[in-house]
Amino acid sequence: MRFLHKRIQHSKSSEQHSLYWSFDTTSISSYSETIRKTAYGYSKENPELPQLNLGLIVSENSGEPLYYKVLEGSISDPLALRQLLVDTAQLDTSNVSLVMDRAFSSPSLLDQLYKNNLGFICGSKTNLNYCKSVINSFARELQLGGVDTFLEEYGLQAKTSSTTWSYYDPSTGYRERKPLYIHVYLDPFRAAGERETLLKKLKKLQKKIKAKSPLNKPEADLRKQFFIKGSLGWAYDKELWQQNEKLLGLFVLVSSSVSSAAEALRIYRQRDIVEKNFNNLKERCSGRRMRCQESTLEGKVFALFLSLILLMNLKMRFHRAREEENCQEEKAKFLPDDVPDFLRSLSVIDVTSRKSENNQFFYWDLIPKKIRLTLEAIGIKEPPRFIT
């Protein structure tokens, strides 16, 4: 915990402006019968196996993981965020904003974020009460389009509502009010695709209703959404279609601090960095299965976390080296394609240990010129030949 807190404080101190940290959870399957936190839950990969959940905070600036929490396998994403907020409550988070998906957009979670003085940018479900009236007032204008609502860099229509959020602050004993920005976006290409897909489903459903064929659960839900039951049975309702059709292609972001729709979308789209961390944890750091006992669980996850820090640090160094290379006329001669190629090239270098009566020292093989130039390109100092 001391290491994790120092890591977060280092991230805060190294950035002078507002910090954006992506937060999400992933499931890790396990065959262990001794780990108490394993449980059956929602898993896309191995639903037949019990699992652990891992919550991860990642810096959007550096791409590196800052904090993690091992969670019980059946715990939901909102509960995972609540546990994380308890862990980090003592930290100064005045200039920090969490970037999250819409699973974390419930009113109770927004209350918790405001209470903990944490900023946020997160997706929001369109059926939440605090979004409904805004969406209804913006939907038709966004569908008509226009220069004033057009985001040229994204090819989207967007409009922002500025309002306030009221919550009870236990530290003061009063209800406080803070700003809340609701950004509504319309993607016309997405809307067209969703409309075509939905119409095909409704046409198929209409035929099944007419033939009195049995319906599965998704079809029954769709019937309830677009059909009404009368004396002659279920019939398609145009008014219900019009009410739902205007929501096609719409998505919502909410933020406590970012008032620009374009800026909020730019920041939100960078949150895929946390997914890259999860993929590297499972694929590159051998974290797909938790093959250990209860007594070694925390130690193994901590070792995986350290491995992920080093791996993502290397990836960001290579990314920056590539960007610098693109700005120069002369290309670097010895910049490998990716981190795995670089790590494989290091396997040719041996470090030898020697012990004497008084001390122990290590010495490196001579490092080939190709590797020395790669280290220089990614900003890593060449180690001293002898280490005591």
LUMKOL-109553 format. One record per residue (C-alpha): x, y, z. Coordinates in pm, 1 decimal, always signed. Example, Ala and Ser with C-alpha at 12.3 -4.5 7.8 and 13.67 -1.06 7.14 Angstrom:
# residues 2
+----------+----------+----------+
|       xx |       yy |       zz |
+----------+----------+----------+
|  +1230.0 |   -450.0 |   +780.0 |
|  +1367.0 |   -106.0 |   +714.0 |
+----------+----------+----------+
END
This chain:
# residues 388
+----------+----------+----------+
|       xx |       yy |       zz |
+----------+----------+----------+
|     +0.0 |     +0.0 |     +0.0 |
|   +287.2 |   +238.9 |    +72.6 |
|   +428.4 |   +167.0 |   -272.9 |
|    +90.8 |   +228.8 |   -441.0 |
|    +32.3 |   +553.7 |   -254.1 |
|   +381.6 |   +678.2 |   -339.0 |
|   +322.2 |   +585.5 |   -701.7 |
|     +4.0 |   +793.7 |   -712.9 |
|   +174.7 |  +1085.0 |   -537.7 |
|   +461.9 |  +1067.9 |   -787.6 |
|   +215.5 |  +1083.4 |  -1076.0 |
|    +49.4 |  +1388.6 |   -918.9 |
|   +377.6 |  +1568.0 |   -854.0 |
|   +513.2 |  +1506.1 |  -1205.0 |
|   +213.7 |  +1676.6 |  -1369.1 |
|   +138.4 |  +2043.9 |  -1313.2 |
|   -197.6 |  +2048.9 |  -1493.2 |
|   -510.4 |  +1838.3 |  -1440.9 |
|   -456.9 |  +1463.8 |  -1430.6 |
|   -677.8 |  +1214.0 |  -1609.8 |
|   -674.5 |   +858.9 |  -1476.6 |
|   -864.8 |   +578.8 |  -1648.8 |
|  -1036.4 |   +329.4 |  -1420.1 |
|  -1184.9 |     -7.2 |  -1511.6 |
|  -1203.2 |   -367.5 |  -1393.5 |
|  -1125.5 |   -701.6 |  -1553.9 |
|  -1183.9 |  -1063.8 |  -1452.4 |
|   -905.9 |  -1320.4 |  -1407.1 |
|  -1006.1 |  -1687.8 |  -1401.1 |
|   -860.7 |  -1927.0 |  -1145.6 |
|   -853.5 |  -2302.4 |  -1082.5 |
|   -757.8 |  -2248.5 |   -718.0 |
|   -983.4 |  -2396.8 |   -450.0 |
|   -817.8 |  -2207.6 |   -164.2 |
|   -847.6 |  -1842.1 |   -271.9 |
|  -1141.5 |  -1695.8 |    -80.0 |
|  -1201.9 |  -1411.9 |   -326.8 |
|  -1273.4 |  -1639.9 |   -621.7 |
|  -1641.5 |  -1654.6 |   -717.3 |
|  -1858.4 |  -1703.6 |  -1019.8 |
|  -1943.9 |  -1377.8 |  -1191.9 |
|  -1980.8 |  -1217.4 |  -1533.0 |
|  -1687.5 |  -1329.4 |  -1748.6 |
|  -1660.7 |  -1304.9 |  -2128.1 |
|  -1367.3 |  -1546.1 |  -2152.4 |
|  -1433.6 |  -1839.6 |  -1918.0 |
|  -1781.3 |  -1822.2 |  -1761.5 |
|  -1747.0 |  -2183.3 |  -1644.8 |
|  -1456.9 |  -2094.9 |  -1410.9 |
|  -1458.3 |  -1896.9 |  -1084.4 |
|  -1276.7 |  -1566.2 |  -1107.3 |
|  -1117.7 |  -1270.5 |   -933.9 |
|  -1180.7 |   -910.7 |  -1031.8 |
|   -895.8 |   -664.5 |  -1066.5 |
|   -956.8 |   -288.8 |  -1054.3 |
|   -688.3 |    -79.7 |  -1222.5 |
|   -610.0 |   +293.3 |  -1238.2 |
|   -398.1 |   +397.2 |  -1537.5 |
|   -244.6 |   +736.4 |  -1616.6 |
|   -368.7 |   +858.5 |  -1955.7 |
|    -54.0 |  +1071.4 |  -1989.9 |
|   +212.2 |   +805.1 |  -1931.0 |
|     +2.6 |   +498.0 |  -2011.5 |
|   +134.8 |   +326.8 |  -1696.6 |
|    -69.5 |   +161.4 |  -1418.7 |
|    -76.4 |   +358.3 |  -1092.5 |
|   -296.8 |   +160.9 |   -855.7 |
|   -473.7 |   -174.0 |   -835.0 |
|   -719.9 |   -353.3 |   -611.2 |
|   -789.7 |   -727.9 |   -595.7 |
|  -1164.8 |   -776.7 |   -561.8 |
|  -1404.5 |  -1062.3 |   -498.5 |
|  -1505.1 |  -1233.3 |   -824.4 |
|  -1878.1 |  -1158.5 |   -818.9 |
|  -1847.8 |   -791.4 |   -726.2 |
|  -1998.6 |   -541.4 |   -972.4 |
|  -1812.6 |   -248.6 |  -1131.1 |
|  -1992.8 |    +17.2 |   -919.8 |
|  -1902.0 |   -165.3 |   -597.4 |
|  -1543.2 |   -194.0 |   -720.6 |
|  -1528.5 |   +184.3 |   -759.9 |
|  -1671.2 |   +234.7 |   -409.7 |
|  -1397.4 |    +12.1 |   -261.6 |
|  -1133.5 |   +202.4 |   -455.7 |
|  -1266.4 |   +534.8 |   -324.8 |
|  -1236.8 |   +404.4 |    +32.6 |
|   -872.2 |   +305.9 |    -32.6 |
|   -777.6 |   +643.0 |   -182.1 |
|   -990.1 |   +865.5 |    +44.9 |
|   -684.7 |   +997.1 |   +231.3 |
|   -508.6 |  +1109.1 |    -86.6 |
|   -520.3 |  +1462.9 |   -222.3 |
|   -721.8 |  +1426.7 |   -543.8 |
|   -806.3 |  +1793.2 |   -602.3 |
|   -670.5 |  +1800.4 |   -960.0 |
|   -754.1 |  +1440.3 |  -1054.8 |
|  -1034.1 |  +1328.5 |  -1287.9 |
|  -1130.8 |   +963.7 |  -1336.1 |
|  -1222.8 |   +855.7 |  -1689.2 |
|  -1473.4 |   +567.4 |  -1684.2 |
|  -1732.4 |   +392.1 |  -1895.8 |
|  -2106.6 |   +418.1 |  -1844.4 |
|  -2120.3 |   +138.5 |  -1584.7 |
|  -2009.5 |   +403.1 |  -1332.6 |
|  -2264.9 |   +673.5 |  -1417.5 |
|  -2535.2 |   +603.3 |  -1156.3 |
|  -2643.0 |   +902.0 |   -940.8 |
|  -2517.0 |   +735.9 |   -620.8 |
|  -2167.6 |   +693.7 |   -770.4 |
|  -2160.4 |  +1054.0 |   -890.6 |
|  -2244.2 |  +1154.2 |   -532.7 |
|  -1945.7 |   +951.9 |   -409.2 |
|  -1712.1 |  +1110.7 |   -662.7 |
|  -1818.8 |  +1462.6 |   -562.9 |
|  -1784.4 |  +1375.9 |   -192.7 |
|  -1430.5 |  +1246.7 |   -250.6 |
|  -1335.9 |  +1561.6 |   -442.9 |
|  -1267.5 |  +1355.3 |   -754.4 |
|  -1337.4 |  +1494.4 |  -1096.9 |
|  -1475.0 |  +1262.7 |  -1361.9 |
|  -1551.8 |  +1211.5 |  -1728.2 |
|  -1768.1 |   +908.5 |  -1788.3 |
|  -2014.3 |   +765.5 |  -2033.3 |
|  -2375.2 |   +773.3 |  -1921.5 |
|  -2674.4 |   +553.2 |  -1988.9 |
|  -2937.1 |   +738.3 |  -2189.8 |
|  -3221.5 |   +613.5 |  -1968.2 |
|  -3097.0 |   +781.0 |  -1649.1 |
|  -3327.6 |  +1053.6 |  -1520.6 |
|  -3065.0 |  +1328.1 |  -1516.3 |
|  -2996.8 |  +1266.9 |  -1888.0 |
|  -3347.1 |  +1206.7 |  -2024.9 |
|  -3470.1 |  +1566.4 |  -2038.6 |
|  -3141.9 |  +1688.7 |  -2189.9 |
|  -3147.8 |  +1418.8 |  -2458.6 |
|  -3511.6 |  +1490.7 |  -2544.0 |
|  -3439.7 |  +1862.2 |  -2581.7 |
|  -3127.0 |  +1809.0 |  -2796.6 |
|  -3219.2 |  +1503.8 |  -3008.0 |
|  -3413.6 |  +1673.5 |  -3287.1 |
|  -3165.7 |  +1962.8 |  -3319.9 |
|  -2874.3 |  +1718.9 |  -3348.5 |
|  -3060.2 |  +1513.5 |  -3609.8 |
|  -3118.6 |  +1824.9 |  -3821.1 |
|  -2748.4 |  +1908.5 |  -3788.3 |
|  -2581.8 |  +2241.6 |  -3847.3 |
|  -2253.0 |  +2428.2 |  -3830.1 |
|  -2299.6 |  +2535.1 |  -3466.8 |
|  -2320.2 |  +2176.8 |  -3338.4 |
|  -2073.9 |  +2010.8 |  -3579.9 |
|  -1743.5 |  +1873.2 |  -3444.4 |
|  -1528.6 |  +1872.7 |  -3756.8 |
|  -1242.0 |  +1666.3 |  -3610.8 |
|  -1479.4 |  +1381.3 |  -3518.5 |
|  -1753.7 |  +1414.2 |  -3780.6 |
|  -2018.8 |  +1426.3 |  -3508.1 |
|  -2296.0 |  +1657.7 |  -3397.3 |
|  -2268.5 |  +1760.9 |  -3030.4 |
|  -2439.7 |  +1987.2 |  -2780.0 |
|  -2370.9 |  +2055.0 |  -2410.1 |
|  -2599.3 |  +2124.8 |  -2117.2 |
|  -2448.1 |  +2302.9 |  -1816.2 |
|  -2628.7 |  +2228.9 |  -1490.8 |
|  -2553.4 |  +2167.8 |  -1121.6 |
|  -2541.5 |  +1852.1 |   -911.2 |
|  -2673.5 |  +1855.7 |   -556.1 |
|  -2530.0 |  +1613.3 |   -301.2 |
|  -2496.7 |  +1581.6 |    +77.3 |
|  -2145.5 |  +1650.4 |   +205.3 |
|  -2091.3 |  +1475.3 |   +543.4 |
|  -1785.6 |  +1691.6 |   +618.9 |
|  -1998.2 |  +2009.8 |   +625.6 |
|  -2337.8 |  +1864.2 |   +711.9 |
|  -2501.6 |  +2056.8 |   +426.6 |
|  -2616.9 |  +1989.8 |    +73.9 |
|  -2356.8 |  +2116.8 |   -171.0 |
|  -2392.4 |  +2208.2 |   -537.0 |
|  -2122.9 |  +2150.5 |   -796.7 |
|  -2119.8 |  +2197.7 |  -1177.0 |
|  -2216.3 |  +1908.4 |  -1406.9 |
|  -2173.1 |  +1916.4 |  -1784.1 |
|  -2385.6 |  +1678.5 |  -1993.8 |
|  -2246.9 |  +1633.5 |  -2346.2 |
|  -2480.9 |  +1472.4 |  -2600.8 |
|  -2333.2 |  +1342.4 |  -2928.8 |
|  -2491.3 |  +1212.6 |  -3248.1 |
|  -2296.7 |   +990.2 |  -3486.2 |
|  -2495.9 |   +993.0 |  -3815.2 |
|  -2319.2 |   +683.9 |  -3955.2 |
|  -2379.2 |   +490.7 |  -3635.2 |
|  -2743.2 |   +606.4 |  -3634.8 |
|  -2793.8 |   +481.6 |  -3990.8 |
|  -2644.3 |   +142.0 |  -3907.4 |
|  -2847.8 |   +105.5 |  -3589.1 |
|  -3167.5 |   +206.8 |  -3771.6 |
|  -3117.1 |    -53.9 |  -4045.0 |
|  -3035.0 |   -329.1 |  -3794.2 |
|  -3333.7 |   -241.4 |  -3575.6 |
|  -3577.2 |   -231.0 |  -3869.4 |
|  -3463.0 |   -577.2 |  -3980.4 |
|  -3522.4 |   -712.2 |  -3630.6 |
|  -3866.9 |   -550.6 |  -3612.2 |
|  -3963.0 |   -688.2 |  -3954.1 |
|  -3861.3 |  -1037.9 |  -3847.1 |
|  -4046.2 |   -996.1 |  -3516.9 |
|  -4360.1 |   -874.3 |  -3694.8 |
|  -4362.9 |  -1191.3 |  -3906.2 |
|  -4318.6 |  -1413.2 |  -3599.5 |
|  -4603.3 |  -1237.0 |  -3418.3 |
|  -4829.1 |  -1277.4 |  -3720.2 |
|  -4739.1 |  -1647.5 |  -3741.4 |
|  -4784.4 |  -1680.9 |  -3360.9 |
|  -4437.7 |  -1832.1 |  -3328.8 |
|  -4272.3 |  -1848.0 |  -2981.8 |
|  -4038.7 |  -1557.6 |  -2896.7 |
|  -3708.0 |  -1563.7 |  -2711.2 |
|  -3638.0 |  -1308.5 |  -2436.6 |
|  -3469.3 |  -1040.8 |  -2658.1 |
|  -3761.8 |  -1062.2 |  -2899.7 |
|  -4013.4 |  -1035.0 |  -2615.4 |
|  -3832.7 |   -724.2 |  -2486.8 |
|  -3836.2 |   -575.8 |  -2837.0 |
|  -4208.8 |   -645.1 |  -2867.1 |
|  -4272.4 |   -464.1 |  -2542.0 |
|  -4070.4 |   -166.1 |  -2667.3 |
|  -4230.6 |   -120.2 |  -3011.9 |
|  -4566.4 |   -302.1 |  -3006.3 |
|  -4893.7 |   -254.6 |  -2816.9 |
|  -5146.8 |   -522.4 |  -2728.9 |
|  -5503.1 |   -469.7 |  -2841.0 |
|  -5815.6 |   -676.8 |  -2888.0 |
|  -5667.1 |   -830.3 |  -3204.5 |
|  -5329.5 |   -905.9 |  -3043.9 |
|  -4993.3 |   -732.3 |  -3068.7 |
|  -4960.8 |   -451.1 |  -3325.1 |
|  -4667.9 |   -230.8 |  -3427.6 |
|  -4701.7 |   +125.4 |  -3289.1 |
|  -4563.2 |   +421.1 |  -3488.8 |
|  -4551.9 |   +652.4 |  -3186.5 |
|  -4331.8 |   +409.5 |  -2994.0 |
|  -4102.4 |   +391.5 |  -3298.1 |
|  -4075.3 |   +771.2 |  -3312.9 |
|  -3994.0 |   +790.4 |  -2940.9 |
|  -3713.0 |   +535.4 |  -2967.9 |
|  -3589.0 |   +621.4 |  -3317.6 |
|  -3464.1 |   +963.8 |  -3211.0 |
|  -3219.7 |   +796.7 |  -2967.8 |
|  -3039.1 |   +602.9 |  -3242.0 |
|  -2676.4 |   +705.4 |  -3282.2 |
|  -2680.1 |   +913.4 |  -2964.0 |
|  -2433.0 |   +874.6 |  -2677.5 |
|  -2370.8 |  +1083.2 |  -2366.6 |
|  -2066.0 |  +1187.6 |  -2165.0 |
|  -2093.8 |  +1361.4 |  -1828.4 |
|  -1817.2 |  +1557.5 |  -1657.6 |
|  -1767.4 |  +1758.2 |  -1342.2 |
|  -1508.7 |  +1990.1 |  -1496.2 |
|  -1476.7 |  +1969.0 |  -1877.7 |
|  -1723.3 |  +2207.9 |  -2039.2 |
|  -1614.2 |  +2151.3 |  -2400.9 |
|  -1783.2 |  +1862.8 |  -2584.6 |
|  -1481.3 |  +1818.1 |  -2815.0 |
|  -1231.1 |  +1812.9 |  -2525.5 |
|  -1443.2 |  +1570.4 |  -2321.9 |
|  -1461.6 |  +1330.2 |  -2618.2 |
|  -1086.1 |  +1357.7 |  -2682.6 |
|  -1007.3 |  +1265.8 |  -2322.1 |
|  -1267.2 |   +989.2 |  -2309.0 |
|  -1137.3 |   +820.5 |  -2623.4 |
|   -793.3 |   +789.2 |  -2465.1 |
|   -935.7 |   +558.6 |  -2196.0 |
|   -860.8 |   +257.2 |  -2416.2 |
|   -515.4 |   +278.0 |  -2254.8 |
|   -658.9 |    +84.4 |  -1959.0 |
|   -772.8 |   -192.8 |  -2197.9 |
|   -420.2 |   -207.3 |  -2339.1 |
|   -292.9 |   -251.9 |  -1983.6 |
|   -535.6 |   -539.1 |  -1923.5 |
|   -433.8 |   -707.1 |  -2251.7 |
|    -64.8 |   -677.2 |  -2168.5 |
|   -123.2 |   -802.2 |  -1813.5 |
|   -288.3 |  -1117.3 |  -1946.3 |
|    -87.0 |  -1181.0 |  -2261.5 |
|   +263.7 |  -1044.3 |  -2193.5 |
|   +281.7 |  -1078.0 |  -1814.2 |
|   +116.1 |  -1423.3 |  -1786.7 |
|   -176.7 |  -1290.5 |  -1583.7 |
|   -458.3 |  -1472.8 |  -1763.7 |
|   -482.4 |  -1743.3 |  -1494.3 |
|   -427.5 |  -1710.0 |  -1121.9 |
|   -238.8 |  -2033.8 |  -1049.6 |
|   -151.4 |  -1985.4 |   -684.3 |
|   -268.3 |  -2045.5 |   -328.6 |
|   -443.6 |  -1798.3 |    -97.2 |
|   -118.3 |  -1729.4 |    +89.2 |
|    +62.6 |  -1613.1 |   -226.0 |
|   -221.8 |  -1431.3 |   -406.0 |
|   -134.3 |  -1074.5 |   -305.7 |
|   +235.5 |  -1132.1 |   -372.0 |
|   +174.0 |  -1274.9 |   -718.9 |
|    -61.4 |   -991.3 |   -819.0 |
|   +191.4 |   -736.1 |   -691.4 |
|   +466.0 |   -900.3 |   -900.7 |
|   +233.9 |   -891.6 |  -1204.8 |
|   +164.9 |   -522.8 |  -1135.3 |
|   +539.5 |   -443.5 |  -1123.7 |
|   +590.5 |   -634.1 |  -1450.2 |
|   +308.4 |   -436.2 |  -1610.3 |
|   +462.8 |   -105.6 |  -1497.8 |
|   +795.2 |   -196.2 |  -1663.1 |
|   +629.3 |   -324.0 |  -1979.6 |
|   +403.7 |    -18.7 |  -2027.0 |
|   +696.4 |   +212.9 |  -1948.4 |
|   +896.6 |    +49.5 |  -2227.5 |
|   +600.7 |    +69.1 |  -2466.3 |
|   +558.0 |   +442.5 |  -2401.0 |
|   +933.3 |   +499.2 |  -2450.5 |
|   +917.0 |   +322.5 |  -2788.5 |
|   +606.4 |   +521.9 |  -2882.2 |
|   +779.1 |   +852.3 |  -2805.0 |
|  +1093.9 |   +742.5 |  -2989.0 |
|   +882.6 |   +665.5 |  -3296.2 |
|   +717.6 |  +1008.3 |  -3276.1 |
|  +1059.1 |  +1178.5 |  -3257.5 |
|  +1180.7 |   +962.9 |  -3547.0 |
|   +884.4 |  +1073.5 |  -3761.8 |
|   +982.1 |  +1437.7 |  -3704.8 |
|  +1335.4 |  +1378.2 |  -3829.3 |
|  +1454.8 |  +1322.3 |  -4182.5 |
|  +1699.4 |  +1049.3 |  -4083.9 |
|  +1548.1 |   +727.9 |  -3947.8 |
|  +1695.4 |   +548.2 |  -3646.9 |
|  +1895.3 |   +244.7 |  -3758.8 |
|  +1847.5 |    +30.7 |  -3452.2 |
|  +1492.6 |    +85.0 |  -3325.4 |
|  +1312.7 |   -253.4 |  -3302.3 |
|   +955.0 |   -285.7 |  -3419.3 |
|   +815.7 |   -344.2 |  -3071.1 |
|   +899.3 |   -420.5 |  -2709.3 |
|   +903.4 |   -803.7 |  -2751.6 |
|  +1170.9 |   -770.5 |  -3022.2 |
|  +1375.5 |   -550.8 |  -2791.3 |
|  +1342.5 |   -790.0 |  -2496.5 |
|  +1445.2 |  -1083.4 |  -2716.1 |
|  +1755.6 |   -892.4 |  -2826.1 |
|  +1854.9 |   -845.3 |  -2460.4 |
|  +1864.3 |  -1222.3 |  -2404.6 |
|  +2213.2 |  -1237.7 |  -2561.6 |
|  +2360.3 |  -1033.8 |  -2272.9 |
|  +2472.2 |  -1221.2 |  -1960.7 |
|  +2536.5 |  -1084.7 |  -1613.7 |
|  +2791.9 |  -1277.8 |  -1409.8 |
|  +2802.7 |  -1284.7 |  -1030.6 |
|  +3131.2 |  -1310.3 |   -843.0 |
|  +3179.0 |  -1348.1 |   -469.0 |
|  +3488.0 |  -1273.7 |   -268.5 |
|  +3555.0 |  -1288.5 |   +104.3 |
|  +3449.4 |   -926.0 |   +153.8 |
|  +3175.5 |   -857.7 |   -100.9 |
|  +2983.6 |   -967.4 |   -405.5 |
|  +2988.4 |   -794.1 |   -741.9 |
|  +2831.2 |   -835.2 |  -1085.8 |
|  +2966.6 |   -757.1 |  -1427.9 |
|  +2795.6 |   -732.6 |  -1764.5 |
|  +2902.3 |   -878.0 |  -2094.9 |
|  +2995.4 |   -614.8 |  -2349.7 |
|  +2668.8 |   -468.2 |  -2480.0 |
|  +2648.8 |   -476.5 |  -2861.8 |
|  +2639.9 |   -143.1 |  -3043.7 |
|  +2291.8 |   -214.2 |  -3182.2 |
|  +2147.3 |   -249.9 |  -2832.1 |
|  +2339.6 |    +53.6 |  -2701.3 |
|  +2188.8 |   +269.5 |  -2977.2 |
|  +1840.9 |   +133.6 |  -2899.2 |
|  +1884.5 |   +217.1 |  -2528.6 |
|  +1993.8 |   +567.6 |  -2624.0 |
|  +1691.6 |   +612.7 |  -2855.1 |
|  +1441.4 |   +519.6 |  -2583.6 |
|  +1615.7 |   +720.7 |  -2312.1 |
|  +1763.7 |   +442.6 |  -2096.8 |
|  +2115.9 |   +485.5 |  -1961.3 |
|  +2364.2 |   +211.8 |  -2036.4 |
|  +2437.7 |    +27.7 |  -1709.3 |
|  +2789.4 |    +40.4 |  -1560.7 |
|  +3007.0 |   -255.5 |  -1653.5 |
|  +3068.7 |   -353.6 |  -1289.9 |
|  +2813.7 |   -337.4 |  -1008.0 |
|  +2913.7 |   -393.6 |   -645.9 |
+----------+----------+----------+
END
